[in-house]
């Protein structure tokens, strides 16, 4: 998100997280960060893809981010280095690209370092593919680390989301299905979606 008024309108809905994409190949790349005061209940998330730890540290400090979301091919050792630096001062989300053949055991090595996992649809891009994977495969995930569901979610999916009863499922990550234009959110659709979630 880049537009200050759009960010303020979204904050009025009291989301748990608002994400800002610092991957310069994304059409949602944040070149100019919105100088908006955040309430304590909403965390600022920086989304990064295969970027250096030094760059992430610099951006987190500059924009006072609360959460780092890693959406590339970052290793468990990379996550450990970030956690060793921050010593739990920030939360860490590691995204995984999921399809029918995804092995959820691949998350094991990340368990000590991540506060959340994010399960997104495997596609040609690092996120932002706008399509859903088969959510039935989530039943293969047996770990305790909570996860967020992502990938092509729109307001028409609320009924199916309400049927998900996985013990580690804690929320959804919405993006392209709730946009008027890249990085500009449709506040009315998000409000409707949120009000219909159980």
C-alpha positions in Angstrom: 0.0 0.0 0.0 1.2 3.5 -0.8 -1.7 5.9 -0.6 -2.0 7.5 2.9 -5.8 8.0 2.7 -6.2 4.3 1.6 -4.0 3.2 4.5 -6.0 5.3 7.0 -9.3 3.9 5.6 -8.0 0.3 6.1 -6.7 1.1 9.6 -10.3 2.1 10.5 -11.3 -1.6 9.9 -8.7 -2.6 12.6 -6.8 -5.3 10.7 -4.2 -7.3 12.6 -1.6 -6.6 9.9 -1.0 -4.3 7.0 1.7 -5.3 4.5 4.1 -3.1 2.6 6.0 -4.7 -0.3 9.7 -3.8 -0.5 10.5 -6.0 -3.5 11.3 -3.7 -6.3 10.1 -6.1 -9.0 6.5 -6.0 -7.6 3.9 -3.7 -9.1 3.0 -3.0 -5.5 6.6 -1.9 -4.6 6.6 0.8 -1.9 9.1 3.5 -3.1 7.6 6.1 -0.8 6.3 4.9 2.5 3.1 6.4 3.9 3.8 8.4 7.0 0.6 7.3 8.8 0.5 6.7 12.6 -0.4 3.1 13.3 -2.4 2.0 16.4 -0.7 -0.6 18.5 -3.2 -3.3 17.5 -2.2 -3.2 13.8 1.3 -4.4 12.9 3.3 -3.0 10.0 4.6 -5.9 7.9 7.4 -5.5 5.4 7.4 -8.1 2.6 10.8 -9.0 1.2 11.9 -11.4 -1.6 15.5 -12.8 -1.5 16.9 -9.5 -0.2 20.0 -9.1 1.9 19.6 -9.2 5.7 21.4 -5.9 5.8 18.8 -4.3 3.5 16.0 -5.7 5.6 17.5 -4.4 8.8 17.8 -1.0 7.3 14.2 -0.9 6.1 12.8 -2.3 9.3 14.6 0.4 11.3 13.7 3.2 8.9 9.9 2.4 8.9 9.6 0.9 12.3 8.2 -2.3 11.1 6.8 -4.9 13.5 6.9 -8.0 11.2 9.1 -9.2 8.4 7.5 -11.5 5.8 9.9 -13.5 3.6 8.4 -14.4 0.3 11.3 -15.8 -1.6 13.7 -18.7 -1.3 15.1 -17.7 2.1 16.7 -20.6 4.0 16.2 -21.6 7.6 19.7 -20.4 8.3 18.8 -17.0 6.9 15.7 -16.9 9.2 18.0 -17.8 12.1 20.3 -14.9 11.3 17.4 -12.5 11.4 16.1 -13.9 14.7 19.5 -13.8 16.2 19.8 -10.1 15.3 16.3 -9.1 16.5 16.0 -11.5 19.5 12.2 -11.7 19.1 11.8 -7.9 18.8 10.1 -8.5 15.5 7.9 -11.3 14.3 8.9 -13.4 11.3 6.5 -14.8 8.7 7.9 -17.3 6.1 5.9 -17.8 3.0 5.8 -21.2 1.2 4.5 -21.8 -2.4 2.0 -24.6 -2.2 0.6 -27.0 -4.8 -0.7 -30.6 -4.8 2.9 -31.9 -4.4 4.1 -29.6 -1.6 5.7 -31.5 1.3 4.7 -29.7 4.5 7.7 -31.4 6.2 9.8 -28.8 4.4 8.6 -26.3 7.1 10.3 -28.3 9.9 13.6 -26.6 9.7 11.9 -23.2 10.0 9.9 -24.0 13.1 12.4 -22.5 15.6 12.6 -19.2 13.9 9.2 -18.2 12.5 6.2 -16.9 14.4 3.9 -17.7 11.4 3.9 -19.5 8.1 2.0 -18.2 5.1 0.8 -20.8 2.6 0.4 -19.2 -0.9 -0.2 -20.6 -4.3 2.8 -21.9 -6.3 3.1 -19.9 -9.5 5.5 -18.2 -11.8 6.0 -15.2 -9.5 6.9 -14.8 -5.8 3.3 -14.3 -4.7 0.8 -12.2 -6.5 -0.3 -14.9 -8.8 -4.0 -14.3 -8.1 -5.1 -18.0 -8.0 -6.0 -20.5 -5.3 -4.4 -23.8 -4.5 -6.4 -26.8 -3.3 -7.0 -26.0 0.4 -7.7 -29.6 1.2 -3.9 -30.2 1.2 -3.7 -28.0 4.4 -4.8 -31.1 6.4 -1.3 -32.5 5.7 0.2 -29.7 7.9 0.6 -31.1 11.4 2.8 -28.5 13.1 1.8 -26.0 15.8 3.3 -22.9 14.2 0.2 -20.9 13.1 -0.4 -20.2 9.5 -2.0 -17.6 7.3 -3.8 -18.6 4.1 -3.1 -16.7 0.9 -3.5 -16.9 -2.9 -6.3 -15.5 -5.0 -8.7 -14.9 -2.2 -11.8 -12.8 -2.9 -14.9 -11.9 -0.9 -16.7 -14.7 -2.6 -14.5 -17.2 -0.8 -15.7 -16.3 2.7 -18.1 -19.3 3.0 -15.3 -21.8 2.2 -12.9 -20.0 4.5 -15.4 -20.3 7.3 -15.4 -24.1 6.8 -11.7 -24.4 7.5 -11.2 -25.8 10.9 -7.5 -26.5 11.0 -6.1 -25.9 14.5 -3.2 -23.9 13.3 -5.2 -21.7 10.9 -5.3 -18.2 12.3 -6.1 -15.8 9.4 -6.0 -14.9 5.7 -3.7 -12.7 3.7 -5.6 -10.8 1.1 -4.2 -8.8 -1.8 -5.1 -8.7 -5.5 -8.7 -9.9 -5.0 -9.4 -6.7 -3.0 -7.7 -4.1 -5.1 -9.0 -1.3 -7.3 -5.5 -1.0 -8.7 -2.1 -2.4 -7.6 -1.4 -1.3 -4.0 -4.8 0.5 -3.8 -7.3 -1.5 -1.7 -11.1 -1.7 -2.1 -12.1 -0.8 1.4 -15.8 -1.6 1.0 -15.0 -5.2 -0.2 -12.6 -5.7 2.7 -15.2 -4.5 5.2 -17.8 -6.8 3.7 -15.4 -9.7 3.7 -14.2 -9.1 7.3 -17.8 -8.8 8.6 -18.7 -12.1 7.1 -15.8 -14.0 8.5 -16.6 -16.2 11.5 
